[in-house]
Amino acid sequence: RFCLLTMRTTVIATFFGVFLICTYAAKEATKKTKKAKLYVPQIDCDVKAGKIINPEFIAKCPPGCQDVKYRVYGTDIYASFSSVCNAAIHSGIIDNTGGKILVQKVAGHSGYRGSFSNGVRSLSLPRWRESFLVSEGKPRKGVTYPSTLEYSSSKSTAVKSGNDRVNVPTGDAVRKEYQTSSVPTPATQMATTTPTPTTMMTDPSTTTPKPTTTPATTRTTTVAAAAKTRAGLHRVRDIAFRGTSTSASNRNILRPNTGIQRQEPVAAFWRATGSPAHLAVETDSWKPGLSLFDTGFSSKEELNPKPLESISQRNPNCKVDLSFLMDGSWSIGKRRFQLQKQFLGNMAQALGISSTGPLMGIVQYGDDPSTEFNLKTYTNSKDLRNAIEKIPQKGGLSNIGKALSFVNKNFFSDANGNRGGAPNVVVVMVDGWPTDRVEEASRLARESGINIFFVTIEAAAESEKQNVMEPNFVDKAVCRTNGFYSINVPSWFSLHKVVQPLVKRVCDTDRLVCSKTCLNSADVGFVIDGSSSVGTGNFRTVLQFVANISKEFEISDTDTRIGAVQYTYEQRLEFSFDKYSTKQDVLSAIKRISYWSGGTSTGAAISYASEQLFSKSKPNKRKIMILITDGRSYDDVRVPAMAAHQNGVIAYSIGVAWAAQDELEAIATDPDKEHSFFVDEFDNLYRFVNQLIQNICTEFNSQPRN
């Protein structure tokens, strides 16, 4: 009995010991397993989805990825050339503090629509070979995710183009990096197809990645499964899944002399080893009303471009001083910046730059504007085009308002080659929308005689307009809102199509109406009281007042013209509008006017000025009458003044000493408070010079801009 008891005790102790050992081992195994599952690899902000071979993975993004230099292409579904982390911020999965995300690769698409979301602006893209989806960084049930991500690697060769130096893949690495997913690769090359995620239920031998033997159908199945799973995680626009062809036949080979600005396979592929590595660019055949997703591609357009016709060489009247505001912000990207330079070069060629025709300078804007070259730097198209090709990108924001102020204050000066007689024209290139306000800067530029055009590329969609700082910024900026001064281009790849239309518009000098300002587009007639009550000394003071006002205008036979009438009981034409065509001649003529002396018939003087001065005014001139008197008129002023108003004369009345307030108001154009002034003595006339000029300009600039 003792032995039996001892044996039972030993068995129980042994069993309990084995149980404890097994339990401990199981816990340790569980800890190791959990620790392995919890490890999430970290990626950098600049990592693109296409550089990671794994078809599905969880990764951790660091803080600070919300930056325009980490470009994103698409909305909801992103081209694999996008920054993974910034795409996650754009989709709202994480914010700028970083975090875990789940990435799933899917098939390429025929179009990616750009948008502004969560502080990130994504760009549009015609097509790309591979896409990816982003969701919360939670593992899907039954899927084991890699603790180490597998990156594609390639040898690279340094290629220098202009001021840029980029690494270009060569040999087998090129085939691996840019081959379309629909074609299986030979066993000697790395395939673009990728294995399905390893699952807990499958045999280990079937889950080992074998890139060199995996057929293309494996990827098709994987993509379909990933897309199906993704549908429950993140909404995707149906349109993004239409058309997934990435055939190389749709790509167009660019001319060999085109520089490679960066390693950006957005619209490019590379030939195999031994073939010339020409960059292939996608250009869409955009037509009005055609959607970006329906665009087609034609190799003829790039291989055999039509020679640019120089419109200005056929039109000797195309004499304009032209400044392009070039978008150098980070949002445009290097590839689109290159397209912009090509466009500006084509504009220079089509304009036919010359010292007797159009002259062209360029200001690049970002955070701050800077002059690349002014109007007198280049006087032929060839040198100008070469200079444009060498312009480096500034980067920064899209501060167009600041750039317009800079141009208004600095660019159109005699020192920079401004020719005076040629209209001043500014063409603003805009990628999307400005990051500052443009209305006030544009108004001041227009009032200085600058004709502002806007060329807007990939403008804000309806869903994005809430993010634009200044709604309707184009209409607030351009010279007129009738459509002549604004061109909207749906894609950077369509920009080349607006060269000839834009050249025709800037050369149509008759329609450059903002060249006319309050100071250069009027016929100004002075009607001067020479009655006995004025006196000789005060009359010289009045003439000095007339001269001070005249100095403020730009005087020539094509700009503002000055005329003068002196009256007492009678009237005398001192000089007509066409008598003098320079400011100095006008000022000398005013100085020579002799004092007449006599009575005061102001009504008769208004009628005389209407007949002898303003009836001979040019049709495109504003007729401005400035009448100065020191007393009540002997005749009626209301009927003559009303007749003058009906004939388009804008009347300002200035009374001194004993002038009658009711007559001053009757003479003045409505509202009379802005067109009539009174001063108690002649020596104080000078105080009204600035106020009078300001009122004239305010009235001119308040005209409708449609």
VOGU-3710 file (C-alpha; in Angstrom, 3 decimals, decimal comma):
1> rfclltmrtt> 0,000/0,000/0,000  2,865/2,367/0,797  4,495/1,560/-2,563  1,243/2,175/-4,401  0,809/5,530/-2,682  4,366/6,509/-3,495  3,896/5,526/-7,152  0,705/7,604/-7,434  2,458/10,625/-5,906  5,361/10,266/-8,339
11> viatffgvfl> 3,026/10,031/-11,357  1,050/13,099/-10,271  4,237/15,105/-9,667  5,658/14,058/-13,003  2,443/14,953/-14,845  2,252/18,323/-13,086  5,881/19,046/-13,943  5,345/18,169/-17,594  2,228/20,366/-17,620  4,159/23,326/-16,205
21> ictyaakeat> 6,950/22,856/-18,731  4,513/22,658/-21,646  2,590/25,679/-20,405  5,776/27,731/-20,083  6,954/26,658/-23,518  3,588/27,562/-25,038  3,648/31,003/-23,390  7,165/31,659/-24,632  6,186/30,595/-28,130  3,115/32,810/-27,964
31> kktkkaklyv> 5,229/35,784/-26,827  7,655/35,248/-29,683  4,808/34,881/-32,144  3,067/38,019/-30,908  6,308/39,955/-30,900  6,938/38,929/-34,523  3,424/39,967/-35,582  3,703/43,325/-33,833  6,868/44,361/-35,675  6,033/46,843/-38,469
41> pqidcdvkag> 8,770/48,051/-40,836  9,225/51,794/-41,171  9,477/53,553/-44,528  10,718/57,030/-45,439  8,509/59,824/-46,761  10,005/59,646/-50,251  9,446/55,912/-50,742  7,208/55,195/-53,734  4,926/52,162/-53,824  6,485/50,977/-57,083
51> kiinpefiak> 9,871/50,577/-55,376  8,477/47,983/-52,948  8,080/44,483/-54,429  5,664/43,159/-51,793  2,090/43,161/-53,167  0,535/43,820/-49,757  2,233/45,124/-46,649  1,832/47,119/-43,459  4,348/49,913/-42,859  4,868/52,823/-40,507
61> cppgcqdvky> 5,228/56,344/-41,880  7,373/58,889/-40,010  6,189/62,406/-39,092  6,573/65,266/-41,580  5,554/63,568/-44,857  2,994/66,249/-45,762  5,270/68,105/-48,149  4,842/69,098/-51,800  8,176/67,498/-52,697  6,671/64,065/-51,948
71> rvygtdiyas> 4,396/63,962/-54,962  1,136/62,052/-55,166  -0,745/61,074/-58,340  -4,437/60,210/-58,175  -7,373/60,242/-55,771  -8,470/57,203/-53,703  -6,493/54,985/-56,058  -2,916/56,134/-56,611  -0,281/55,530/-59,279  2,594/53,467/-57,862
81> fssvcnaaih> 4,917/56,353/-58,676  3,389/58,229/-55,715  4,865/58,689/-52,254  3,198/56,033/-50,112  3,058/58,116/-46,946  1,878/61,341/-48,547  -0,805/59,358/-50,408  -1,944/58,026/-47,026  -2,199/61,610/-45,731  -4,101/62,650/-48,873
91> sgiidntggk> -6,601/59,821/-48,377  -7,070/60,715/-44,686  -5,705/57,447/-43,277  -2,996/59,251/-41,289  -1,996/62,863/-40,699  1,366/64,621/-40,698  2,332/62,956/-37,412  2,698/59,622/-39,220  1,344/56,207/-38,335  0,705/52,665/-39,571
101> ilvqkvaghs> -0,903/52,019/-42,956  -1,936/49,007/-45,027  -0,907/49,126/-48,695  -2,321/46,878/-51,417  -1,082/46,827/-55,012  -3,691/46,735/-57,801  -3,642/47,035/-61,584  -2,611/50,144/-63,469  -5,255/52,520/-64,851  -5,812/54,725/-67,855
111> gyrgsfsngv> -6,239/57,889/-65,824  -5,606/59,308/-62,363  -7,442/62,443/-61,260  -5,660/64,962/-59,083  -7,389/66,659/-56,161  -6,777/68,625/-52,962  -7,538/66,681/-49,785  -6,360/66,837/-46,163  -3,769/69,492/-46,949  -2,177/67,526/-49,815
121> rslslprwre> -2,591/68,319/-53,483  -2,337/65,279/-55,736  -1,612/65,571/-59,450  -3,390/64,129/-62,475  -1,762/61,495/-64,659  -2,917/60,096/-68,036  -1,974/56,472/-67,272  0,407/54,284/-65,283  1,247/50,605/-65,166  0,496/49,890/-61,486
131> sflvsegkpr> -1,689/51,325/-58,736  -2,073/50,965/-54,999  -4,710/51,477/-52,314  -4,184/52,718/-48,765  -6,195/51,824/-45,642  -5,766/51,687/-41,867  -2,748/49,711/-40,722  -4,709/46,758/-39,356  -3,759/43,249/-40,564  -6,352/41,281/-42,449
141> kgvtypstle> -7,365/38,005/-40,905  -5,370/35,041/-42,134  -2,615/37,122/-43,771  0,973/37,234/-42,568  2,719/40,481/-43,371  6,468/40,811/-43,923  8,602/42,283/-41,161  11,120/43,400/-43,760  10,069/44,985/-47,042  11,687/43,895/-50,289
151> yssskstavk> 12,801/46,774/-52,486  13,564/46,671/-56,194  17,228/47,376/-56,852  18,942/48,408/-60,046  22,271/49,555/-61,343  22,231/53,126/-62,505  24,220/55,336/-64,781  24,679/59,043/-64,201  23,283/61,163/-66,987  23,766/64,901/-67,110
161> sgndrvnvpt> 21,189/67,149/-68,737  21,346/70,897/-68,364  21,936/71,639/-64,699  20,408/68,394/-63,472  22,168/65,126/-62,803  19,981/62,036/-62,540  20,472/58,299/-62,223  19,092/56,294/-65,134  18,534/52,532/-64,836  20,287/50,413/-67,448
171> gdavrkeyqt> 20,314/46,839/-68,726  18,215/44,198/-66,997  17,310/46,642/-64,266  15,590/48,766/-66,885  13,478/45,864/-68,043  12,551/45,012/-64,478  11,646/48,579/-63,578  9,560/49,542/-66,580  8,176/46,361/-68,110  4,383/46,231/-68,384
181> ssvptpatqm> 2,674/43,781/-66,098  0,804/41,966/-68,866  3,938/40,367/-70,333  5,765/37,552/-68,434  9,541/37,963/-68,244  12,176/35,373/-69,237  13,651/33,249/-66,478  16,893/35,196/-66,654  15,261/38,488/-65,668  13,467/39,780/-62,595
191> atttptpttm> 9,726/39,695/-63,350  7,427/42,565/-62,599  4,830/40,132/-61,252  4,772/39,703/-57,489  3,765/36,802/-55,231  0,544/36,649/-53,262  0,720/37,301/-49,516  1,696/34,284/-47,452  -1,303/32,781/-45,602  -1,509/30,607/-42,516
201> mtdpstttpk> -3,458/27,821/-44,279  -1,257/27,098/-47,307  1,695/24,813/-47,689  5,006/26,585/-47,101  6,357/25,451/-50,432  3,588/27,296/-52,255  4,122/30,532/-50,393  7,809/30,974/-51,132  8,264/33,870/-53,571  9,568/32,709/-56,933
211> ptttpattrt> 9,674/35,803/-59,122  11,434/34,116/-62,030  8,788/31,444/-62,527  5,532/33,051/-61,431  3,231/33,330/-64,467  1,421/36,531/-65,349  -1,878/34,958/-64,381  -0,737/34,836/-60,751  -0,605/38,629/-60,643  -3,989/38,933/-62,302
221> ttvaaaaktr> -5,563/36,721/-59,665  -3,747/38,547/-56,882  -4,806/41,976/-58,134  -8,423/40,904/-58,474  -8,424/39,524/-54,952  -6,749/42,632/-53,563  -9,202/44,910/-55,307  -12,143/42,876/-54,019  -10,823/43,037/-50,458  -10,092/46,716/-50,782
231> aglhrvrdia> -13,646/47,559/-51,774  -14,782/47,104/-48,190  -11,938/49,142/-46,758  -11,883/52,288/-48,852  -14,270/53,734/-51,421  -12,848/53,973/-54,920  -14,384/55,929/-57,764  -15,752/53,600/-60,431  -14,181/55,653/-63,149  -10,716/54,890/-61,849
241> frgtstsasn> -11,107/51,254/-62,888  -12,046/51,904/-66,502  -9,408/50,838/-68,947  -6,177/49,335/-67,613  -4,125/49,028/-70,757  -0,495/50,011/-70,362  0,699/48,806/-73,741  3,940/50,333/-74,873  2,392/51,024/-78,244  0,545/53,935/-76,674
251> rnilrpntgi> 3,763/55,735/-75,807  5,398/58,288/-78,042  9,130/58,652/-78,510  10,388/62,171/-77,963  13,122/63,723/-80,056  16,637/62,683/-78,933  17,690/66,203/-77,981  15,105/66,443/-75,213  16,866/66,589/-71,848  16,051/64,137/-69,054
261> qrqepvaafw> 15,198/66,222/-66,038  14,716/63,508/-63,458  14,189/59,790/-63,079  10,413/60,001/-63,372  8,698/57,179/-65,251  5,351/58,941/-65,165  5,066/58,874/-68,921  8,252/57,117/-69,932  9,848/53,754/-70,644  13,349/52,688/-71,629
271> ratgspahla> 14,627/50,555/-74,482  16,563/47,371/-73,824  20,347/47,268/-73,612  21,988/48,214/-76,860  19,152/50,460/-78,028  19,206/54,261/-77,720  17,520/55,277/-74,483  14,979/57,802/-75,695  12,491/59,251/-73,262  8,909/58,527/-74,316
281> vetdswkpgl> 6,295/61,088/-73,431  2,544/60,670/-73,395  0,684/63,528/-75,034  -3,072/63,539/-75,080  -5,128/64,678/-78,028  -7,391/66,901/-75,966  -10,456/68,431/-77,498  -12,945/70,760/-75,808  -15,308/68,676/-73,714  -13,080/65,591/-73,760
291> slfdtgfssk> -12,465/63,980/-70,388  -8,936/63,370/-69,192  -9,786/59,688/-68,845  -10,841/59,467/-72,513  -7,679/60,966/-73,955  -5,843/59,218/-76,762  -2,217/59,221/-77,788  -0,656/59,760/-81,174  2,989/59,192/-81,954  2,823/61,428/-85,025
301> eelnpkples> 2,418/64,525/-82,918  5,750/64,063/-81,152  7,741/62,379/-83,928  6,698/64,829/-86,621  5,728/68,082/-84,936  4,289/70,815/-87,106  6,734/73,680/-87,562  5,721/76,644/-85,443  4,567/79,544/-87,548  5,765/82,991/-86,540
311> isqrnpnckv> 2,563/85,008/-86,528  4,341/88,253/-85,724  6,498/87,984/-88,839  3,303/88,111/-90,902  1,871/90,880/-88,723  4,283/93,814/-88,386  1,862/95,431/-85,939  2,649/92,805/-83,277  4,826/95,105/-81,226  4,319/94,192/-77,577
321> dlsflmdgsw> 6,494/94,091/-74,461  5,664/90,717/-72,988  6,436/89,183/-69,590  5,654/85,562/-68,738  5,130/84,724/-65,069  6,505/81,185/-64,938  5,249/78,753/-62,281  8,275/77,434/-60,390  6,401/76,087/-57,355  6,982/72,583/-56,006
331> sigkrrfqlq> 3,418/71,552/-56,863  4,162/71,607/-60,573  6,853/68,906/-60,408  9,979/68,702/-62,550  8,351/66,945/-65,494  5,633/69,558/-65,822  8,177/72,307/-65,292  9,992/70,924/-68,341  6,735/70,949/-70,330  6,260/74,579/-69,294
341> kqflgnmaqa> 9,726/75,466/-70,579  8,964/73,753/-73,881  5,781/75,795/-74,136  7,608/79,073/-73,468  10,231/78,158/-76,053  7,484/77,474/-78,584  5,900/80,822/-77,746  9,208/82,584/-78,387  9,490/80,832/-81,747  5,902/81,577/-82,782
351> lgisstgplm> 6,098/85,238/-81,731  9,227/85,920/-83,759  11,172/87,920/-81,166  12,866/91,036/-82,566  13,799/94,575/-81,567  11,140/95,964/-83,931  8,475/93,378/-83,050  7,591/91,587/-79,827  10,073/91,380/-76,959  9,765/88,792/-74,218
361> givqygddps> 11,103/88,408/-70,691  10,432/85,832/-67,988  9,828/86,121/-64,245  9,730/82,865/-62,253  7,628/82,785/-59,102  7,503/80,506/-56,082  7,715/81,863/-52,562  9,244/85,007/-54,071  9,514/86,177/-57,699  12,766/86,758/-59,573
371> tefnlktytn> 13,564/87,962/-63,076  15,159/85,256/-65,240  15,786/87,790/-68,005  14,249/91,125/-68,997  12,961/92,552/-72,265  16,308/93,636/-73,653  18,305/90,514/-72,739  17,439/88,623/-75,959  16,290/90,086/-79,269  15,871/86,898/-81,304
381> skdlrnaiek> 13,901/83,691/-80,813  16,846/81,291/-81,028  18,836/82,827/-78,169  15,669/83,204/-76,106  14,733/79,528/-76,525  18,214/78,413/-75,515  18,030/80,588/-72,405  14,616/79,180/-71,454  15,957/75,609/-71,591  18,564/76,471/-68,944
391> ipqkgglsni> 16,133/77,920/-66,361  16,260/75,883/-63,107  13,163/75,406/-60,963  12,889/77,662/-57,878  10,386/75,657/-55,854  8,211/77,015/-53,078  4,557/78,079/-53,033  2,489/79,665/-55,823  2,521/83,312/-54,697  1,111/84,911/-57,839
401> gkalsfvnkn> -0,115/88,075/-56,135  3,395/88,810/-54,947  4,712/88,118/-58,457  2,227/90,534/-60,068  3,265/93,263/-57,625  6,900/92,605/-58,479  6,246/92,892/-62,217  4,195/96,054/-61,797  6,906/97,788/-59,756  10,064/96,464/-61,395
411> ffsdangnrg> 9,740/94,739/-64,756  8,321/97,310/-67,190  10,958/100,003/-66,713  13,154/101,778/-69,238  16,196/100,100/-67,693  14,684/96,675/-68,394  13,937/97,458/-72,036  10,383/98,812/-71,852  9,774/100,685/-75,095  6,932/102,969/-73,982
421> gapnvvvvmv> 4,927/102,835/-77,193  4,479/99,051/-77,066  1,627/97,599/-74,957  2,715/95,917/-71,724  1,437/92,337/-71,481  1,773/89,799/-68,647  0,890/86,132/-69,170  0,541/84,240/-65,877  1,091/80,463/-65,985  -0,864/78,792/-63,157
431> dgwptdrvee> -0,686/75,161/-62,058  -4,006/74,758/-60,234  -4,501/77,893/-58,167  -2,516/80,599/-56,299  -1,458/80,332/-52,652  -1,940/84,056/-52,046  -4,455/86,723/-53,074  -4,215/88,305/-56,519  -7,066/90,840/-56,684  -5,354/93,929/-55,266
441> asrlaresgi> -2,034/93,340/-57,022  -3,861/92,754/-60,314  -5,907/95,923/-59,938  -2,814/98,034/-59,421  -1,126/96,388/-62,402  -4,136/97,034/-64,637  -4,254/100,657/-63,519  -0,606/100,918/-64,558  -1,562/99,872/-68,081  -0,596/96,179/-67,905
451> niffvtieaa> -2,734/93,691/-69,852  -2,978/90,555/-67,707  -3,641/87,133/-69,251  -4,039/83,888/-67,267  -3,233/80,409/-68,607  -4,593/77,986/-65,993  -3,556/74,334/-66,239  -5,460/71,615/-64,363  -7,712/74,099/-62,596  -9,602/73,231/-59,433
461> aesekqnvme> -12,496/70,807/-59,847  -15,858/71,611/-58,263  -14,990/69,494/-55,224  -11,678/71,352/-54,806  -12,900/74,945/-55,109  -13,516/75,140/-51,380  -9,738/74,902/-50,924  -8,990/77,881/-53,192  -8,047/80,943/-51,134  -9,645/83,442/-53,526
471> pnfvdkavcr> -12,664/82,142/-55,500  -12,856/83,313/-59,121  -9,249/84,500/-58,890  -8,903/84,504/-62,684  -11,767/86,966/-63,204  -10,407/89,136/-60,404  -6,990/89,268/-62,056  -7,349/89,422/-65,841  -7,709/92,634/-67,823  -11,294/91,875/-68,874
481> tngfysinvp> -13,659/89,067/-67,894  -14,990/88,430/-71,409  -12,927/85,257/-71,914  -10,351/86,864/-74,213  -7,755/87,141/-71,444  -8,073/83,660/-69,907  -7,309/80,181/-71,229  -8,034/77,019/-69,253  -6,053/73,900/-70,204  -7,207/70,557/-68,712
491> swfslhkvvq> -3,769/68,907/-68,751  -0,110/69,888/-69,007  0,114/67,444/-71,895  -2,333/69,671/-73,837  -0,421/72,906/-73,273  1,272/72,873/-76,674  -2,124/73,323/-78,333  -2,648/76,865/-77,015  0,575/78,342/-78,462  -0,952/79,733/-81,647
501> plvkrvcdtd> -4,220/80,955/-80,027  -2,278/82,767/-77,309  0,100/84,387/-79,801  -2,864/85,698/-81,790  -4,398/87,207/-78,655  -1,309/88,996/-77,344  -0,622/90,336/-80,840  -4,132/91,747/-81,212  -3,118/95,173/-79,937  -6,538/96,678/-80,690
511> rlvcsktcln> -8,046/94,437/-77,984  -5,353/95,081/-75,375  -7,649/97,556/-73,668  -5,770/97,651/-70,369  -3,000/99,545/-72,121  -5,391/102,461/-71,763  -5,240/104,003/-68,313  -6,736/107,022/-66,641  -3,578/108,965/-67,487  -2,991/108,015/-71,118
521> sadvgfvidg> -6,410/107,727/-72,758  -8,177/111,086/-72,432  -8,679/114,398/-74,179  -8,477/116,923/-71,322  -9,861/120,414/-72,027  -9,300/123,272/-69,557  -11,925/126,076/-69,535  -10,267/129,013/-67,725  -12,026/132,083/-66,304  -10,124/135,217/-67,475
531> sssvgtgnfr> -12,568/137,776/-66,050  -11,516/141,053/-64,427  -12,193/139,782/-60,905  -9,397/137,207/-61,211  -6,531/139,668/-61,658  -3,138/139,173/-63,289  -1,348/137,595/-60,310  -4,117/135,116/-59,571  -4,391/134,272/-63,266  -0,723/133,140/-63,238
541> tvlqfvanis> -1,581/130,988/-60,189  -4,449/129,412/-62,138  -2,101/128,652/-65,051  0,350/126,995/-62,665  -2,532/124,862/-61,357  -3,411/123,867/-64,951  0,232/122,980/-65,620  0,493/120,859/-62,454  -2,552/118,840/-63,482  -1,251/118,400/-67,039
551> kefeisdtdt> 2,087/117,071/-65,748  0,304/114,043/-64,255  -0,862/112,769/-67,649  1,062/110,806/-70,262  0,930/113,203/-73,184  1,395/112,270/-76,845  -0,630/112,174/-80,051  -1,704/108,599/-79,186  -2,012/109,040/-75,407  -3,640/111,895/-73,465
561> rigavqytye> -4,007/115,188/-75,333  -4,452/118,656/-73,755  -6,470/121,659/-75,001  -7,398/125,028/-73,440  -10,081/127,733/-73,740  -10,085/131,131/-71,948  -13,314/133,074/-71,502  -14,754/136,355/-70,291  -17,877/137,635/-72,091  -16,238/136,116/-75,093
571> qrlefsfdky> -14,252/132,929/-75,655  -10,819/132,207/-77,106  -9,290/128,869/-78,149  -5,782/128,970/-76,708  -4,760/125,637/-78,297  -6,579/122,552/-79,568  -6,030/118,850/-78,752  -3,946/118,181/-81,851  -1,714/121,247/-81,479  0,969/119,792/-79,172
581> stkqdvlsai> 2,054/116,149/-78,807  4,697/116,340/-76,061  4,402/117,237/-72,411  7,055/119,917/-72,657  5,301/121,641/-75,567  2,000/121,589/-73,678  3,557/123,090/-70,543  5,235/125,820/-72,592  1,925/126,624/-74,316  0,155/126,954/-70,946
591> krisywsggt> 2,847/129,303/-69,717  2,359/131,558/-72,780  -1,391/132,095/-72,257  -2,006/135,840/-71,718  -4,565/137,223/-69,297  -7,637/138,589/-71,109  -9,876/140,382/-68,517  -13,597/141,096/-68,905  -16,968/139,735/-67,736  -18,039/136,152/-66,785
601> stgaaisyas> -20,190/134,170/-69,239  -19,524/130,617/-68,063  -22,522/129,043/-69,869  -21,361/130,392/-73,252  -17,825/129,165/-72,517  -19,086/125,577/-71,913  -20,933/125,622/-75,242  -17,847/126,998/-77,002  -15,595/124,309/-75,525  -18,039/121,590/-76,579
611> eqlfskskpn> -17,994/122,862/-80,164  -14,336/123,871/-80,576  -12,614/121,234/-78,423  -14,645/118,159/-77,601  -16,449/117,801/-80,929  -13,015/117,088/-82,405  -12,043/114,539/-79,751  -11,022/111,048/-80,911  -13,705/108,346/-80,570  -11,542/106,180/-78,284
621> krkimilitd> -10,701/109,049/-75,926  -12,470/109,968/-72,712  -13,550/113,624/-72,863  -12,717/115,459/-69,631  -13,522/119,155/-69,059  -11,933/120,976/-66,103  -13,508/124,409/-65,566  -12,005/126,987/-63,172  -13,988/130,123/-62,191  -14,032/132,704/-59,384
631> grsyddvrvp> -17,601/134,039/-59,538  -21,216/133,679/-60,562  -21,923/133,552/-64,270  -23,871/136,268/-66,103  -25,647/133,584/-68,140  -27,254/130,207/-67,477  -24,878/127,281/-67,028  -27,362/124,428/-66,596  -28,504/123,901/-70,192  -24,987/124,065/-71,720
641> amaahqngvi> -23,647/121,761/-69,008  -26,447/119,239/-69,551  -25,790/119,253/-73,306  -22,091/118,610/-72,676  -22,889/115,704/-70,343  -25,189/114,167/-72,963  -22,355/114,329/-75,494  -20,119/112,272/-73,207  -18,122/115,057/-71,603  -17,083/114,363/-68,001
651> aysigvawaa> -17,108/117,770/-66,291  -15,153/118,842/-63,200  -15,830/122,314/-61,736  -13,418/124,189/-59,463  -14,661/127,354/-57,755  -12,546/130,005/-56,069  -13,568/132,840/-53,697  -16,965/134,156/-54,941  -17,917/131,202/-57,137  -21,548/130,055/-56,733
661> qdeleaiatd> -21,888/126,562/-55,233  -25,166/125,818/-57,063  -23,557/126,601/-60,418  -20,512/124,467/-59,616  -22,794/121,514/-58,887  -24,827/122,077/-62,055  -21,679/122,148/-64,189  -20,197/119,015/-62,604  -21,026/115,495/-63,724  -22,977/113,407/-61,223
671> pdkehsffvd> -22,231/112,649/-58,495  -21,356/116,328/-58,138  -19,611/115,847/-54,789  -16,871/113,910/-56,601  -16,709/116,309/-59,546  -16,884/119,768/-57,935  -14,434/121,490/-55,595  -14,311/124,851/-53,825  -11,349/126,739/-52,407  -11,452/130,054/-50,565
681> efdnlyrfvn> -8,415/131,624/-52,262  -6,283/131,046/-55,365  -3,119/130,205/-53,449  -4,785/127,025/-52,146  -5,599/125,617/-55,583  -2,509/123,379/-55,531  -4,064/121,308/-52,751  -6,627/119,869/-55,135  -4,226/118,575/-57,794  -3,820/115,111/-56,280
691> qliqnictef> -7,483/114,843/-55,315  -8,600/115,751/-58,818  -6,263/113,224/-60,463  -7,328/110,565/-57,976  -11,010/111,159/-58,747  -10,366/111,007/-62,483  -8,568/107,677/-62,110  -11,099/106,236/-59,681  -13,882/106,959/-62,130  -11,907/105,434/-64,989
701> nsqprn> -11,018/102,279/-63,072  -14,577/101,719/-61,874  -15,760/100,989/-65,392  -17,192/97,465/-65,938  -14,531/94,866/-66,873  -16,743/92,566/-68,913
//
